Amino acid sequence: MVVAISWSGYFNNLLVHIFDIHLPGWLLIDPDTATNAYRESVAALTNAAGITDVDKLASYRYAVDAYEQAPTWLGYKIFFNFPALCIVLLVTWLSYIGIKESKQSANAMVLFKIGVIIFVIIAGAFFVDTNNWQPFLPNGFEGVLKGVSAVFYAYIGFDAISTTAEECKDPKRDMPRGMIYSLLICTVLYILITLVLTGMERYDRFEGVNDPLAFVFEKRAPWIEKIVSVSAIIATTSVLLVFQIGQSRIWMSMSRDGLLPKKFQQVHPRYQTPGFATIVTGFFIGIGAMLIRSGLVTDLTSIGTLFAFVLVSAGVMFLPKIKPEPGKFLLPYINGKWIVPLLYAGLIYLFQDRVGESLNQLISGQWDALSLVQYLFLICLGIGLYLSVQTFLRNYSLIPILGVLSCMYLMIEIPAISWVWFLGWMAGGLGIYFLYGYRHSRLAE
């Protein structure tokens, strides 16, 4: 959903700056964002004379005009993200007609976007002002971790590689290589592009910007902005394609295990794809991309991804430490007996102020003063202490323990409202499990 929303931003930028086509504002945004922007803009424009930033003033006026010009139905203003819906429908169709066509399309798009990213890094380097990096960590290390939590959904892309195991010629060789190589390449490119963007513009200028790559070149080199808009559309389309393929196959696998109705494992007789699962995936993504606020979707996707990684990492700890059968995967064992307790002690030292404040409020009985995030932080510390002791006593493997602790900590950096939505969504999932999956699971036999 969040990628489709981002795609919509770049697509609209392309329509405006290349084709001079201006879609109505109510076709480009979700209802919640439109309402909040309208209220903020009205409040700001009451003192328009005090606004010195011309671009900001124009954005306020645009938000007001878009809201007031939106059609009304049953007393409610109509807003939905039409381009986001269109791209979801297109990607759903492409995923539906076959993995061969999807793979060829994705490969071509990935090669193109990597070339453009490298071009942007090189071109943007000439506009970098190192003063924009002062201070280098404006929100401290804690701010960095909050940023990581917000964009952690990107790791679904690497995770989605594992869902295409059935399409691999040699999964034992191809899967680990594909995941590790893509992680290394993307990490290097991500660091470089972030340095260039924050060097071209101060970090606080990116607030509310849906097309940052185009934004930084808008006034410096408009011709590059056009290239970026085109490439961003292609890039995000390939990401949507990977997610779409991955999600439908996850549901297909769950259905084979009996956790979802058999309809989800149905393979199309002609296209040999999980047709029903693909259509259901496209339906939910399309509705969400049209109507849900981008920031909320981002946080929900990240918290869900982190929780899934916590479960997977914890499960890996209990895999038998034996040589696997041919074709099976094996995670290297590294004894965490001393390393994990030392890392935990380092974490306590790094966040000693936060730990002290939370513990003092807890000990002094000021429980009402503790926020949800503080409660989650204390729970995280308790689980970390328990795992550190157990690792010391039982010689647990280092990699899965680090996976549990790091993902669990990143979860608490996500805003509290997203936790409420997450717990509600989790309750719905558990409801499906206990009403259907528990009885029909292959393990029930």
Secondary structure, DSSP 4 states (H G I P E B T S, - for coil): -HHHHHHHHHHHHHHHHTS-----GGGBS-HHHHHHHHHHHHHHHTTGGG---HHHHHHHHHHHHHHHHS-EETTEE---BHHHHHHHHHHHHHHHH-HHHHHHHHHHHHHHHHHHHHHHHHHHHTT--GGGGSSSSTTHHHHHHHHHHHTGGGHHHHHHHHTTGGG-SSHHHHHHHHHHHHHHHHHHHHHHHHHHHHHHS-GGGGTT-S-HHHHHHTTT-HHHHHHHHHHHHHHHHHHHHHHHHHHHHHHHHHHHTTSS-GGGGPPPTTT-S-HHHHHHHHHHHHHHHHHS-HHHHHHHHHHHHHHHHHHHHHHHTTS--SPPPTT---PPP-B-TTHHHHHHHHHHHHTHHHHHHHHHHHHTT-GGG--HHHHHHHHHHHHHHHHHHHHHHH--BHHHHHHHHHHHHHHHTS-HHHHHHHHHHHHHHHHHIIIIIHHH-GGG-
